[in-house]
Amino acid sequence: MDGDLGDFLRSRRARIQPQDVGLPAHGRRRVPGLRREEVAQLAGVSVDYYIRLEQGRGQSVSDAVLDAVARVLKLDETEHAHLHDVARPAKRAPKQGRPCGGSQKVRPGLQLLLDTIEKAPAFVFGRRMDVLAWNAMGDALLGYSTQSPRERNVLRQVFLDPSARDCYPDWAAVAAETVAYLRLDAGRHPEDKQLAALVGELSLKSADFRRLWADHQVKEKTHGIKRIQHPVAGLLTIPYETLTLPGDPDQLLVVYTPTPGSETAERLALLGSWAPTSPSTA
């Protein structure tokens, strides 16, 4: 997306103080963080070269320069990879036969795998955090079978569904990490028109999304703990694990793993006993 590289670099510069990188903090600064001249000096490139990079004119930039800038800006592993993605988007062509923004399908074998997970909610997320498939426990927890395909998108649920703040007691944290993952996805697929449309829709309808999107945070979806307030089962505190599918890196298998013997496990078991046994796909 236009401007992503420059905005990302400026946002990372703003969080680094001169003393963090061994520079004297002389004088008052008009903007927080490092100046462009300081980043260029520490990265070993000319000021003009770094300015062109922030202006998005660095398509031919070398790995060595990007790595040096990442070091100066103290980027973590995910941010470092994102910098490479947004600096050279033309080098990331869609896989043959899998156009950006095309229809997403879940293999029958993957749905069978979901169905074998009987005691824990499990889902498959696709591009743009669309929910593609779920098992019976997942449906009992979040009710995807009652929603339209358009509604089965994590971003729309978090930012546009009025009940989201009741569903997620830690809504602010859920919102931030969801946007951070979408940023990562956008960097990997800069030509995805459906993603651009989703960002436009959410930016228009949600001030919270606009603020978080402008922060340029990036984060992988790996594992963690989520609290969910269910209307029947009550408050559930559920660890989760996320697996990237080897045959399709654009799909994620997410399994909620309640601690055995915990109150949450007992409540989920009760919820599951009321749930229908036939899961579905989007």
URUR-V828758 format. One record per pair of residues at least 12 apart in sequence whose C-alpha atoms are under 8 Angstrom apart, sorted by the first residue. I is the first residue (numbers start at 1). J is the second residue. If there is no record, write none. Layout:
BEGIN
((I,J) (I,J))
END
This chain:
BEGIN
((1,186) (1,187) (1,190) (1,191) (1,196) (3,55) (3,56) (4,86) (5,53) (5,54) (5,55) (5,56) (5,83) (5,86) (5,87) (6,53) (6,54) (6,55) (6,56) (7,54) (7,216) (8,83) (8,216) (9,54) (10,54) (11,215) (11,216) (12,73) (12,75) (13,33) (13,34) (13,35) (13,39) (13,73) (14,31) (14,32) (14,33) (14,34) (15,32) (15,33) (15,34) (16,33) (16,34) (16,73) (17,32) (17,33) (17,34) (18,33) (18,34) (21,72) (36,50) (36,51) (39,69) (39,72) (39,73) (40,69) (42,72) (43,65) (43,68) (43,69) (43,71) (43,72) (44,68) (45,65) (53,87) (56,87) (58,87) (58,88) (59,87) (59,88) (59,89) (59,90) (60,88) (61,87) (61,88) (63,84) (66,83) (66,84) (67,80) (70,83) (78,218) (78,219) (78,220) (79,218) (79,219) (82,184) (82,187) (82,188) (82,218) (85,187) (85,188) (86,187) (86,188) (86,190) (89,187) (89,188) (89,189) (89,190) (92,188) (92,189) (94,189) (100,189) (100,191) (100,192) (100,193) (101,192) (101,193) (101,194) (101,195) (104,126) (104,127) (104,132) (105,132) (106,132) (106,133) (106,281) (111,133) (111,134) (111,135) (114,134) (114,135) (115,135) (115,136) (115,279) (117,135) (118,135) (118,136) (118,137) (119,137) (119,268) (119,269) (119,272) (120,137) (120,138) (120,255) (120,256) (120,257) (120,258) (120,268) (121,134) (121,135) (121,136) (121,137) (121,138) (121,139) (121,141) (121,255) (121,256) (121,257) (122,134) (122,135) (122,137) (122,138) (122,253) (122,254) (122,255) (122,256) (123,135) (123,138) (123,253) (123,254) (123,255) (124,251) (124,252) (124,253) (124,254) (125,251) (125,252) (125,253) (125,254) (126,250) (126,251) (126,252) (127,185) (127,250) (127,251) (128,153) (128,182) (128,185) (128,195) (129,153) (129,154) (129,155) (129,182) (130,152) (130,153) (130,154) (131,152) (131,153) (131,154) (131,282) (132,152) (132,281) (132,282) (133,280) (133,281) (133,282) (134,279) (134,280) (134,281) (135,278) (135,279) (135,280) (136,272) (136,275) (136,276) (136,277) (136,278) (136,279) (137,271) (137,272) (137,275) (139,275) (139,279) (140,271) (140,272) (140,275) (140,276) (141,230) (141,271) (145,279) (145,280) (149,282) (152,282) (154,178) (155,178) (155,179) (156,202) (158,171) (158,174) (158,175) (159,175) (159,202) (159,206) (159,208) (159,209) (160,202) (160,205) (160,206) (166,229) (167,228) (167,229) (167,230) (168,227) (168,228) (168,229) (169,227) (169,228) (169,229) (170,227) (175,209) (176,212) (177,219) (179,209) (179,212) (179,213) (179,217) (179,218) (180,213) (180,216) (180,217) (180,218) (180,219) (180,220) (181,218) (181,219) (181,220) (181,221) (182,218) (183,213) (183,216) (183,217) (183,218) (184,218) (184,219) (184,220) (221,242) (222,241) (222,242) (222,243) (223,239) (223,240) (223,241) (223,242) (224,239) (224,240) (224,241) (225,237) (225,238) (225,239) (225,240) (226,238) (226,239) (226,240) (232,271) (233,267) (233,268) (233,270) (233,271) (234,267) (235,264) (236,264) (236,267) (237,258) (237,264) (238,256) (238,257) (238,258) (238,259) (238,264) (239,256) (239,257) (239,258) (239,259) (240,254) (240,255) (240,256) (240,257) (240,258) (241,254) (241,255) (241,256) (241,257) (242,254) (242,255))
END
